[in-house]
Amino acid sequence: MPDTAALLAAASEQQGLGNALRILLIAGAALLAWFLLRGYRGNGADDHDND
C-alpha cells in the first residue's frame, strides 16, 4: 500500500486534489461493485449444496 499512497501524493502535487479524489472515487466504486457481486454469487451456489 505505500506505493499507492506515493502515487496519490504525486497526483495531488501535480494537479491539485482533483485527480486524487477521482482515483479514490473510482477505487471505491470498484470495491463496492466487487463486494455486491460477491454477495449475489454466493446466494445461488449455497441453495443447492444444503439439500
Protein Blocks (a to p, Z undefined) as FASTA:
>chain_A
ZZmmmmmmmmmmmnojmlmmmmmmmmmmmmmmmmmmmmmmmmmmmmmmmZZ
